[in-house]
Amino acid sequence: MLDCRRAHDVLSDSIDGVLPWWKRILLRVHLSICPGCARTDQSLRSCHGVVGSLRDMPPIIEDEDPPG
Ligand SMILES: [Zn+2]
């Protein structure tokens, strides 16, 4: 069983998708019984989503259209 500290260590790996399945299960079990870590998981995931979507955005190119 994971404690909160280990769960936090595992969280970022799980978001990166580099976690072995058995660790994912341990983490899930912990998140289901620990509202604090579940909240951390949520906020980490939303942070990650924002960063990911920023990275996916095309660069802003200021090209000058000729007038008219
Ligand atoms: Zn916890």
PDB file of the backbone (N, CA, C, O) and the ligand in Angstrom, with CONECT records:
HET     ZN  A 101       1
ATOM      1  N   MET A   1       0.848  -1.202   0.000  1.00  0.00           N
ATOM      2  CA  MET A   1       0.000   0.000   0.000  1.00  0.00           C
ATOM      3  C   MET A   1       0.879   1.246   0.000  1.00  0.00           C
ATOM      4  O   MET A   1       1.874   1.308   0.722  1.00  0.00           O
ATOM      5  N   LEU A   2       0.514   2.236  -0.807  1.00  0.00           N
ATOM      6  CA  LEU A   2       1.285   3.466  -0.859  1.00  0.00           C
ATOM      7  C   LEU A   2       0.903   4.371   0.291  1.00  0.00           C
ATOM      8  O   LEU A   2      -0.260   4.424   0.691  1.00  0.00           O
ATOM      9  N   ASP A   3       1.894   5.092   0.830  1.00  0.00           N
ATOM     10  CA  ASP A   3       1.525   6.189   1.707  1.00  0.00           C
ATOM     11  C   ASP A   3       1.515   7.469   0.867  1.00  0.00           C
ATOM     12  O   ASP A   3       1.842   7.447  -0.319  1.00  0.00           O
ATOM     13  N   CYS A   4       1.136   8.584   1.499  1.00  0.00           N
ATOM     14  CA  CYS A   4       0.918   9.804   0.729  1.00  0.00           C
ATOM     15  C   CYS A   4       2.193  10.270   0.047  1.00  0.00           C
ATOM     16  O   CYS A   4       2.152  10.760  -1.082  1.00  0.00           O
ATOM     17  N   ARG A   5       3.323  10.120   0.722  1.00  0.00           N
ATOM     18  CA  ARG A   5       4.560  10.617   0.135  1.00  0.00           C
ATOM     19  C   ARG A   5       4.934   9.845  -1.117  1.00  0.00           C
ATOM     20  O   ARG A   5       5.330  10.419  -2.131  1.00  0.00           O
ATOM     21  N   ARG A   6       4.800   8.531  -1.021  1.00  0.00           N
ATOM     22  CA  ARG A   6       5.114   7.700  -2.196  1.00  0.00           C
ATOM     23  C   ARG A   6       4.106   7.953  -3.301  1.00  0.00           C
ATOM     24  O   ARG A   6       4.447   7.966  -4.484  1.00  0.00           O
ATOM     25  N   ALA A   7       2.859   8.152  -2.898  1.00  0.00           N
ATOM     26  CA  ALA A   7       1.827   8.420  -3.901  1.00  0.00           C
ATOM     27  C   ALA A   7       2.192   9.662  -4.695  1.00  0.00           C
ATOM     28  O   ALA A   7       2.036   9.686  -5.916  1.00  0.00           O
ATOM     29  N   HIS A   8       2.676  10.695  -4.014  1.00  0.00           N
ATOM     30  CA  HIS A   8       3.068  11.922  -4.710  1.00  0.00           C
ATOM     31  C   HIS A   8       4.228  11.655  -5.667  1.00  0.00           C
ATOM     32  O   HIS A   8       4.255  12.183  -6.779  1.00  0.00           O
ATOM     33  N   ASP A   9       5.177  10.840  -5.233  1.00  0.00           N
ATOM     34  CA  ASP A   9       6.304  10.495  -6.111  1.00  0.00           C
ATOM     35  C   ASP A   9       5.800   9.819  -7.388  1.00  0.00           C
ATOM     36  O   ASP A   9       6.283  10.076  -8.491  1.00  0.00           O
ATOM     37  N   VAL A  10       4.819   8.955  -7.193  1.00  0.00           N
ATOM     38  CA  VAL A  10       4.337   8.132  -8.290  1.00  0.00           C
ATOM     39  C   VAL A  10       3.431   8.926  -9.233  1.00  0.00           C
ATOM     40  O   VAL A  10       3.324   8.616 -10.419  1.00  0.00           O
ATOM     41  N   LEU A  11       2.780   9.958  -8.681  1.00  0.00           N
ATOM     42  CA  LEU A  11       1.797  10.717  -9.462  1.00  0.00           C
ATOM     43  C   LEU A  11       2.367  11.262 -10.761  1.00  0.00           C
ATOM     44  O   LEU A  11       1.781  11.073 -11.827  1.00  0.00           O
ATOM     45  N   SER A  12       3.501  11.935 -10.677  1.00  0.00           N
ATOM     46  CA  SER A  12       4.023  12.582 -11.880  1.00  0.00           C
ATOM     47  C   SER A  12       4.418  11.530 -12.915  1.00  0.00           C
ATOM     48  O   SER A  12       4.229  11.730 -14.115  1.00  0.00           O
ATOM     49  N   ASP A  13       4.968  10.408 -12.443  1.00  0.00           N
ATOM     50  CA  ASP A  13       5.297   9.326 -13.369  1.00  0.00           C
ATOM     51  C   ASP A  13       4.038   8.798 -14.044  1.00  0.00           C
ATOM     52  O   ASP A  13       4.040   8.491 -15.236  1.00  0.00           O
ATOM     53  N   SER A  14       2.967   8.698 -13.269  1.00  0.00           N
ATOM     54  CA  SER A  14       1.732   8.152 -13.829  1.00  0.00           C
ATOM     55  C   SER A  14       1.185   9.086 -14.887  1.00  0.00           C
ATOM     56  O   SER A  14       0.623   8.635 -15.885  1.00  0.00           O
ATOM     57  N   ILE A  15       1.344  10.396 -14.678  1.00  0.00           N
ATOM     58  CA  ILE A  15       0.846  11.369 -15.655  1.00  0.00           C
ATOM     59  C   ILE A  15       1.688  11.312 -16.919  1.00  0.00           C
ATOM     60  O   ILE A  15       1.176  11.484 -18.025  1.00  0.00           O
ATOM     61  N   ASP A  16       2.986  11.068 -16.749  1.00  0.00           N
ATOM     62  CA  ASP A  16       3.845  10.929 -17.928  1.00  0.00           C
ATOM     63  C   ASP A  16       3.631   9.596 -18.638  1.00  0.00           C
ATOM     64  O   ASP A  16       4.133   9.390 -19.742  1.00  0.00           O
ATOM     65  N   GLY A  17       2.883   8.691 -18.003  1.00  0.00           N
ATOM     66  CA  GLY A  17       2.579   7.416 -18.626  1.00  0.00           C
ATOM     67  C   GLY A  17       3.732   6.430 -18.591  1.00  0.00           C
ATOM     68  O   GLY A  17       3.788   5.513 -19.410  1.00  0.00           O
ATOM     69  N   VAL A  18       4.656   6.606 -17.648  1.00  0.00           N
ATOM     70  CA  VAL A  18       5.815   5.720 -17.593  1.00  0.00           C
ATOM     71  C   VAL A  18       5.746   4.786 -16.390  1.00  0.00           C
ATOM     72  O   VAL A  18       6.765   4.263 -15.940  1.00  0.00           O
ATOM     73  N   LEU A  19       4.529   4.581 -15.872  1.00  0.00           N
ATOM     74  CA  LEU A  19       4.378   3.810 -14.656  1.00  0.00           C
ATOM     75  C   LEU A  19       3.998   2.369 -14.980  1.00  0.00           C
ATOM     76  O   LEU A  19       3.121   2.138 -15.812  1.00  0.00           O
ATOM     77  N   PRO A  20       4.646   1.393 -14.333  1.00  0.00           N
ATOM     78  CA  PRO A  20       4.199   0.011 -14.536  1.00  0.00           C
ATOM     79  C   PRO A  20       2.775  -0.170 -14.011  1.00  0.00           C
ATOM     80  O   PRO A  20       2.338   0.539 -13.104  1.00  0.00           O
ATOM     81  N   TRP A  21       2.060  -1.137 -14.600  1.00  0.00           N
ATOM     82  CA  TRP A  21       0.629  -1.270 -14.313  1.00  0.00           C
ATOM     83  C   TRP A  21       0.352  -1.493 -12.842  1.00  0.00           C
ATOM     84  O   TRP A  21      -0.648  -1.009 -12.313  1.00  0.00           O
ATOM     85  N   TRP A  22       1.250  -2.236 -12.167  1.00  0.00           N
ATOM     86  CA  TRP A  22       0.975  -2.555 -10.762  1.00  0.00           C
ATOM     87  C   TRP A  22       1.124  -1.324  -9.889  1.00  0.00           C
ATOM     88  O   TRP A  22       0.444  -1.189  -8.872  1.00  0.00           O
ATOM     89  N   LYS A  23       2.017  -0.426 -10.287  1.00  0.00           N
ATOM     90  CA  LYS A  23       2.124   0.817  -9.536  1.00  0.00           C
ATOM     91  C   LYS A  23       0.908   1.696  -9.779  1.00  0.00           C
ATOM     92  O   LYS A  23       0.434   2.391  -8.880  1.00  0.00           O
ATOM     93  N   ARG A  24       0.402   1.650 -11.034  1.00  0.00           N
ATOM     94  CA  ARG A  24      -0.804   2.425 -11.343  1.00  0.00           C
ATOM     95  C   ARG A  24      -1.966   1.955 -10.494  1.00  0.00           C
ATOM     96  O   ARG A  24      -2.769   2.760 -10.024  1.00  0.00           O
ATOM     97  N   ILE A  25      -2.053   0.635 -10.298  1.00  0.00           N
ATOM     98  CA  ILE A  25      -3.146   0.097  -9.497  1.00  0.00           C
ATOM     99  C   ILE A  25      -2.994   0.534  -8.049  1.00  0.00           C
ATOM    100  O   ILE A  25      -3.966   0.945  -7.416  1.00  0.00           O
ATOM    101  N   LEU A  26      -1.763   0.446  -7.518  1.00  0.00           N
ATOM    102  CA  LEU A  26      -1.525   0.897  -6.148  1.00  0.00           C
ATOM    103  C   LEU A  26      -1.919   2.362  -6.000  1.00  0.00           C
ATOM    104  O   LEU A  26      -2.549   2.749  -5.016  1.00  0.00           O
ATOM    105  N   LEU A  27      -1.542   3.174  -6.990  1.00  0.00           N
ATOM    106  CA  LEU A  27      -1.855   4.594  -6.937  1.00  0.00           C
ATOM    107  C   LEU A  27      -3.363   4.809  -6.963  1.00  0.00           C
ATOM    108  O   LEU A  27      -3.896   5.620  -6.206  1.00  0.00           O
ATOM    109  N   ARG A  28      -4.050   4.074  -7.844  1.00  0.00           N
ATOM    110  CA  ARG A  28      -5.501   4.206  -7.940  1.00  0.00           C
ATOM    111  C   ARG A  28      -6.167   3.883  -6.618  1.00  0.00           C
ATOM    112  O   ARG A  28      -7.080   4.582  -6.178  1.00  0.00           O
ATOM    113  N   VAL A  29      -5.697   2.813  -5.989  1.00  0.00           N
ATOM    114  CA  VAL A  29      -6.265   2.421  -4.706  1.00  0.00           C
ATOM    115  C   VAL A  29      -6.059   3.538  -3.701  1.00  0.00           C
ATOM    116  O   VAL A  29      -6.968   3.887  -2.948  1.00  0.00           O
ATOM    117  N   HIS A  30      -4.852   4.096  -3.694  1.00  0.00           N
ATOM    118  CA  HIS A  30      -4.580   5.169  -2.742  1.00  0.00           C
ATOM    119  C   HIS A  30      -5.457   6.385  -3.029  1.00  0.00           C
ATOM    120  O   HIS A  30      -6.008   6.987  -2.108  1.00  0.00           O
ATOM    121  N   LEU A  31      -5.587   6.744  -4.300  1.00  0.00           N
ATOM    122  CA  LEU A  31      -6.389   7.922  -4.655  1.00  0.00           C
ATOM    123  C   LEU A  31      -7.845   7.733  -4.269  1.00  0.00           C
ATOM    124  O   LEU A  31      -8.540   8.689  -3.923  1.00  0.00           O
ATOM    125  N   SER A  32      -8.303   6.475  -4.332  1.00  0.00           N
ATOM    126  CA  SER A  32      -9.706   6.236  -4.023  1.00  0.00           C
ATOM    127  C   SER A  32      -9.987   6.357  -2.531  1.00  0.00           C
ATOM    128  O   SER A  32     -11.131   6.566  -2.128  1.00  0.00           O
ATOM    129  N   ILE A  33      -8.949   6.225  -1.713  1.00  0.00           N
ATOM    130  CA  ILE A  33      -9.174   6.323  -0.267  1.00  0.00           C
ATOM    131  C   ILE A  33      -8.611   7.611   0.309  1.00  0.00           C
ATOM    132  O   ILE A  33      -8.817   7.891   1.490  1.00  0.00           O
ATOM    133  N   CYS A  34      -7.907   8.403  -0.491  1.00  0.00           N
ATOM    134  CA  CYS A  34      -7.227   9.580   0.037  1.00  0.00           C
ATOM    135  C   CYS A  34      -7.630  10.818  -0.763  1.00  0.00           C
ATOM    136  O   CYS A  34      -7.075  11.070  -1.832  1.00  0.00           O
ATOM    137  N   PRO A  35      -8.589  11.591  -0.253  1.00  0.00           N
ATOM    138  CA  PRO A  35      -9.078  12.762  -0.991  1.00  0.00           C
ATOM    139  C   PRO A  35      -7.975  13.784  -1.242  1.00  0.00           C
ATOM    140  O   PRO A  35      -7.978  14.459  -2.271  1.00  0.00           O
ATOM    141  N   GLY A  36      -7.039  13.899  -0.313  1.00  0.00           N
ATOM    142  CA  GLY A  36      -5.962  14.870  -0.489  1.00  0.00           C
ATOM    143  C   GLY A  36      -5.125  14.565  -1.718  1.00  0.00           C
ATOM    144  O   GLY A  36      -4.866  15.451  -2.532  1.00  0.00           O
ATOM    145  N   CYS A  37      -4.705  13.324  -1.855  1.00  0.00           N
ATOM    146  CA  CYS A  37      -3.890  12.928  -3.002  1.00  0.00           C
ATOM    147  C   CYS A  37      -4.724  12.940  -4.279  1.00  0.00           C
ATOM    148  O   CYS A  37      -4.208  13.240  -5.356  1.00  0.00           O
ATOM    149  N   ALA A  38      -6.006  12.616  -4.163  1.00  0.00           N
ATOM    150  CA  ALA A  38      -6.866  12.665  -5.350  1.00  0.00           C
ATOM    151  C   ALA A  38      -6.914  14.088  -5.875  1.00  0.00           C
ATOM    152  O   ALA A  38      -6.898  14.313  -7.085  1.00  0.00           O
ATOM    153  N   ARG A  39      -6.972  15.054  -4.957  1.00  0.00           N
ATOM    154  CA  ARG A  39      -7.013  16.451  -5.382  1.00  0.00           C
ATOM    155  C   ARG A  39      -5.682  16.837  -6.028  1.00  0.00           C
ATOM    156  O   ARG A  39      -5.658  17.529  -7.045  1.00  0.00           O
ATOM    157  N   THR A  40      -4.581  16.387  -5.434  1.00  0.00           N
ATOM    158  CA  THR A  40      -3.270  16.673  -6.021  1.00  0.00           C
ATOM    159  C   THR A  40      -3.185  16.089  -7.425  1.00  0.00           C
ATOM    160  O   THR A  40      -2.661  16.718  -8.344  1.00  0.00           O
ATOM    161  N   ASP A  41      -3.706  14.884  -7.574  1.00  0.00           N
ATOM    162  CA  ASP A  41      -3.710  14.230  -8.882  1.00  0.00           C
ATOM    163  C   ASP A  41      -4.461  15.080  -9.892  1.00  0.00           C
ATOM    164  O   ASP A  41      -3.987  15.312 -11.004  1.00  0.00           O
ATOM    165  N   GLN A  42      -5.648  15.545  -9.487  1.00  0.00           N
ATOM    166  CA  GLN A  42      -6.454  16.381 -10.379  1.00  0.00           C
ATOM    167  C   GLN A  42      -5.697  17.630 -10.803  1.00  0.00           C
ATOM    168  O   GLN A  42      -5.660  17.969 -11.985  1.00  0.00           O
ATOM    169  N   SER A  43      -5.088  18.318  -9.826  1.00  0.00           N
ATOM    170  CA  SER A  43      -4.459  19.591 -10.178  1.00  0.00           C
ATOM    171  C   SER A  43      -3.208  19.358 -11.016  1.00  0.00           C
ATOM    172  O   SER A  43      -2.911  20.135 -11.923  1.00  0.00           O
ATOM    173  N   LEU A  44      -2.475  18.286 -10.713  1.00  0.00           N
ATOM    174  CA  LEU A  44      -1.311  17.968 -11.536  1.00  0.00           C
ATOM    175  C   LEU A  44      -1.737  17.678 -12.963  1.00  0.00           C
ATOM    176  O   LEU A  44      -1.098  18.118 -13.919  1.00  0.00           O
ATOM    177  N   ARG A  45      -2.825  16.933 -13.094  1.00  0.00           N
ATOM    178  CA  ARG A  45      -3.298  16.578 -14.422  1.00  0.00           C
ATOM    179  C   ARG A  45      -3.751  17.807 -15.188  1.00  0.00           C
ATOM    180  O   ARG A  45      -3.480  17.930 -16.383  1.00  0.00           O
ATOM    181  N   SER A  46      -4.441  18.721 -14.510  1.00  0.00           N
ATOM    182  CA  SER A  46      -4.920  19.901 -15.237  1.00  0.00           C
ATOM    183  C   SER A  46      -3.738  20.783 -15.616  1.00  0.00           C
ATOM    184  O   SER A  46      -3.726  21.367 -16.700  1.00  0.00           O
ATOM    185  N   CYS A  47      -2.739  20.887 -14.731  1.00  0.00           N
ATOM    186  CA  CYS A  47      -1.516  21.616 -15.073  1.00  0.00           C
ATOM    187  C   CYS A  47      -0.885  21.009 -16.320  1.00  0.00           C
ATOM    188  O   CYS A  47      -0.539  21.703 -17.276  1.00  0.00           O
ATOM    189  N   HIS A  48      -0.751  19.693 -16.269  1.00  0.00           N
ATOM    190  CA  HIS A  48      -0.114  18.983 -17.370  1.00  0.00           C
ATOM    191  C   HIS A  48      -0.885  19.210 -18.663  1.00  0.00           C
ATOM    192  O   HIS A  48      -0.289  19.399 -19.723  1.00  0.00           O
ATOM    193  N   GLY A  49      -2.229  19.191 -18.571  1.00  0.00           N
ATOM    194  CA  GLY A  49      -3.054  19.421 -19.744  1.00  0.00           C
ATOM    195  C   GLY A  49      -2.799  20.789 -20.334  1.00  0.00           C
ATOM    196  O   GLY A  49      -2.717  20.935 -21.554  1.00  0.00           O
ATOM    197  N   VAL A  50      -2.672  21.798 -19.480  1.00  0.00           N
ATOM    198  CA  VAL A  50      -2.434  23.150 -19.967  1.00  0.00           C
ATOM    199  C   VAL A  50      -1.095  23.214 -20.680  1.00  0.00           C
ATOM    200  O   VAL A  50      -0.989  23.760 -21.778  1.00  0.00           O
ATOM    201  N   VAL A  51      -0.077  22.654 -20.047  1.00  0.00           N
ATOM    202  CA  VAL A  51       1.249  22.672 -20.660  1.00  0.00           C
ATOM    203  C   VAL A  51       1.224  21.939 -21.990  1.00  0.00           C
ATOM    204  O   VAL A  51       1.779  22.408 -22.984  1.00  0.00           O
ATOM    205  N   GLY A  52       0.565  20.770 -21.996  1.00  0.00           N
ATOM    206  CA  GLY A  52       0.481  20.004 -23.221  1.00  0.00           C
ATOM    207  C   GLY A  52      -0.209  20.774 -24.325  1.00  0.00           C
ATOM    208  O   GLY A  52       0.250  20.764 -25.467  1.00  0.00           O
ATOM    209  N   SER A  53      -1.323  21.452 -23.997  1.00  0.00           N
ATOM    210  CA  SER A  53      -2.055  22.151 -25.053  1.00  0.00           C
ATOM    211  C   SER A  53      -1.261  23.349 -25.534  1.00  0.00           C
ATOM    212  O   SER A  53      -1.336  23.709 -26.709  1.00  0.00           O
ATOM    213  N   LEU A  54      -0.496  23.976 -24.637  1.00  0.00           N
ATOM    214  CA  LEU A  54       0.342  25.091 -25.071  1.00  0.00           C
ATOM    215  C   LEU A  54       1.400  24.591 -26.049  1.00  0.00           C
ATOM    216  O   LEU A  54       1.707  25.236 -27.052  1.00  0.00           O
ATOM    217  N   ARG A  55       1.946  23.418 -25.725  1.00  0.00           N
ATOM    218  CA  ARG A  55       2.999  22.885 -26.573  1.00  0.00           C
ATOM    219  C   ARG A  55       2.451  22.519 -27.953  1.00  0.00           C
ATOM    220  O   ARG A  55       3.150  22.614 -28.962  1.00  0.00           O
ATOM    221  N   ASP A  56       1.177  22.097 -27.971  1.00  0.00           N
ATOM    222  CA  ASP A  56       0.589  21.682 -29.235  1.00  0.00           C
ATOM    223  C   ASP A  56       0.178  22.865 -30.110  1.00  0.00           C
ATOM    224  O   ASP A  56      -0.072  22.709 -31.305  1.00  0.00           O
ATOM    225  N   MET A  57       0.112  24.042 -29.503  1.00  0.00           N
ATOM    226  CA  MET A  57      -0.325  25.191 -30.281  1.00  0.00           C
ATOM    227  C   MET A  57       0.746  25.595 -31.293  1.00  0.00           C
ATOM    228  O   MET A  57       1.938  25.539 -30.992  1.00  0.00           O
ATOM    229  N   PRO A  58       0.330  25.993 -32.469  1.00  0.00           N
ATOM    230  CA  PRO A  58       1.315  26.441 -33.470  1.00  0.00           C
ATOM    231  C   PRO A  58       1.938  27.749 -33.015  1.00  0.00           C
ATOM    232  O   PRO A  58       1.298  28.522 -32.301  1.00  0.00           O
ATOM    233  N   PRO A  59       3.155  28.006 -33.409  1.00  0.00           N
ATOM    234  CA  PRO A  59       3.798  29.266 -33.034  1.00  0.00           C
ATOM    235  C   PRO A  59       3.071  30.431 -33.682  1.00  0.00           C
ATOM    236  O   PRO A  59       2.524  30.317 -34.779  1.00  0.00           O
ATOM    237  N   ILE A  60       3.079  31.533 -32.991  1.00  0.00           N
ATOM    238  CA  ILE A  60       2.401  32.712 -33.537  1.00  0.00           C
ATOM    239  C   ILE A  60       3.317  33.376 -34.565  1.00  0.00           C
ATOM    240  O   ILE A  60       4.421  33.820 -34.248  1.00  0.00           O
ATOM    241  N   ILE A  61       2.847  33.428 -35.751  1.00  0.00           N
ATOM    242  CA  ILE A  61       3.642  34.043 -36.821  1.00  0.00           C
ATOM    243  C   ILE A  61       2.967  35.351 -37.227  1.00  0.00           C
ATOM    244  O   ILE A  61       1.813  35.364 -37.656  1.00  0.00           O
ATOM    245  N   GLU A  62       3.688  36.418 -37.087  1.00  0.00           N
ATOM    246  CA  GLU A  62       3.115  37.714 -37.466  1.00  0.00           C
ATOM    247  C   GLU A  62       3.548  38.049 -38.883  1.00  0.00           C
ATOM    248  O   GLU A  62       4.526  38.760 -39.115  1.00  0.00           O
ATOM    249  N   ASP A  63       2.797  37.521 -39.798  1.00  0.00           N
ATOM    250  CA  ASP A  63       3.162  37.872 -41.180  1.00  0.00           C
ATOM    251  C   ASP A  63       2.358  39.094 -41.624  1.00  0.00           C
ATOM    252  O   ASP A  63       1.193  39.260 -41.259  1.00  0.00           O
ATOM    253  N   GLU A  64       2.972  39.894 -42.374  1.00  0.00           N
ATOM    254  CA  GLU A  64       2.340  41.149 -42.776  1.00  0.00           C
ATOM    255  C   GLU A  64       1.614  40.959 -44.103  1.00  0.00           C
ATOM    256  O   GLU A  64       2.215  40.799 -45.166  1.00  0.00           O
ATOM    257  N   ASP A  65       0.310  40.984 -43.985  1.00  0.00           N
ATOM    258  CA  ASP A  65      -0.467  40.907 -45.217  1.00  0.00           C
ATOM    259  C   ASP A  65      -0.395  42.244 -45.950  1.00  0.00           C
ATOM    260  O   ASP A  65      -0.509  43.302 -45.332  1.00  0.00           O
ATOM    261  N   PRO A  66      -0.212  42.195 -47.221  1.00  0.00           N
ATOM    262  CA  PRO A  66      -0.238  43.454 -47.966  1.00  0.00           C
ATOM    263  C   PRO A  66      -1.637  44.057 -47.907  1.00  0.00           C
ATOM    264  O   PRO A  66      -2.613  43.320 -48.045  1.00  0.00           O
ATOM    265  N   PRO A  67      -1.770  45.317 -47.715  1.00  0.00           N
ATOM    266  CA  PRO A  67      -3.096  45.948 -47.579  1.00  0.00           C
ATOM    267  C   PRO A  67      -3.889  45.877 -48.872  1.00  0.00           C
ATOM    268  O   PRO A  67      -3.359  46.059 -49.968  1.00  0.00           O
ATOM    269  N   GLY A  68      -5.183  45.605 -48.706  1.00  0.00           N
ATOM    270  CA  GLY A  68      -6.128  45.643 -49.807  1.00  0.00           C
ATOM    271  C   GLY A  68      -5.865  44.572 -50.797  1.00  0.00           C
ATOM    272  O   GLY A  68      -6.578  44.465 -51.795  1.00  0.00           O
TER     273      GLY A  68
HETATM  274 ZN    ZN A 101      -2.598  10.303   0.178  1.00  0.00          ZN2+
END
